[in-house]
Amino acid sequence: MTKRETPETRTLVQILEEAIAKEHDSYEYYAKAARQSGKPTVKRMFLHLAEMEKGHLAELNKQLDYVKAQIIVDSAITGGS
């Protein structure tokens, strides 16, 4: 843990990073299922689910960037303590 991270913010960063990894795994799972599907309707469903996971990934990455930026701002305001 760096000086800029409190146990609370480090935990939040870790949670978001874990969630991002899980969403990525879900995306890969649905994309693979779509590739392996022989039925067009099933393939469309899996592709739709994969796209939803991409949206979740984008939102989680946005939130992670915000939290990391906030850690820096908070550190600058408090003098790094």
C-alpha positions as CSV (number, residue, x, y, z in Angstrom):
1,M,0.0,0.0,0.0
2,T,1.4,3.4,-1.0
3,K,1.2,6.6,1.1
4,R,-1.6,7.8,-1.1
5,E,-3.9,4.7,-0.5
6,T,-5.8,4.2,2.7
7,P,-7.0,0.7,3.6
8,E,-10.5,1.8,2.5
9,T,-9.5,3.1,-0.9
10,R,-7.1,0.3,-1.5
11,T,-9.9,-2.1,-0.9
12,L,-12.1,-0.2,-3.3
13,V,-9.4,-0.4,-6.0
14,Q,-9.0,-4.1,-5.4
15,I,-12.7,-4.7,-5.6
16,L,-13.0,-2.8,-8.9
17,E,-9.9,-4.6,-10.3
18,E,-11.4,-7.9,-9.3
19,A,-14.8,-7.0,-10.8
20,I,-13.0,-6.0,-14.1
21,A,-11.3,-9.3,-14.2
22,K,-14.5,-11.2,-13.7
23,E,-16.4,-9.1,-16.3
24,H,-13.5,-9.8,-18.8
25,D,-13.8,-13.6,-18.0
26,S,-17.6,-13.4,-18.6
27,Y,-17.1,-11.6,-21.9
28,E,-14.6,-14.2,-23.0
29,Y,-17.0,-17.0,-21.9
30,Y,-20.0,-15.6,-23.9
31,A,-17.9,-14.7,-27.0
32,K,-16.5,-18.3,-27.0
33,A,-20.1,-19.7,-26.6
34,A,-21.2,-17.5,-29.5
35,R,-18.4,-18.8,-31.7
36,Q,-19.2,-22.4,-30.9
37,S,-22.9,-22.1,-31.4
38,G,-24.4,-23.4,-34.5
39,K,-27.8,-21.9,-34.1
40,P,-28.2,-18.3,-35.2
41,T,-30.6,-17.3,-32.4
42,V,-28.4,-18.8,-29.7
43,K,-25.3,-17.1,-31.2
44,R,-27.1,-13.7,-31.2
45,M,-28.1,-14.2,-27.6
46,F,-24.5,-15.0,-26.6
47,L,-23.2,-12.1,-28.6
48,H,-25.7,-9.8,-26.9
49,L,-24.5,-11.0,-23.5
50,A,-20.9,-10.5,-24.5
51,E,-21.7,-6.9,-25.5
52,M,-23.4,-6.3,-22.2
53,E,-20.2,-7.5,-20.4
54,K,-18.2,-5.0,-22.6
55,G,-20.5,-2.3,-21.3
56,H,-19.9,-3.4,-17.7
57,L,-16.1,-3.4,-18.3
58,A,-16.3,0.2,-19.7
59,E,-18.2,1.4,-16.7
60,L,-16.0,-0.4,-14.2
61,N,-12.9,1.0,-15.8
62,K,-14.4,4.5,-15.7
63,Q,-15.1,4.1,-12.0
64,L,-11.6,2.7,-11.3
65,D,-10.0,5.7,-13.1
66,Y,-12.1,8.0,-11.0
67,V,-11.2,6.3,-7.7
68,K,-7.5,6.4,-8.6
69,A,-7.7,10.0,-9.6
70,Q,-9.5,10.8,-6.3
71,I,-6.7,9.1,-4.3
72,I,-4.2,11.5,-5.9
73,V,-6.4,14.5,-5.3
74,D,-7.0,13.5,-1.7
75,S,-3.3,13.0,-1.2
76,A,-2.5,16.4,-2.6
77,I,-5.1,18.1,-0.4
78,T,-4.0,16.3,2.8
79,G,-0.3,16.5,2.0
80,G,0.1,12.8,1.4
81,S,-1.1,11.6,4.8
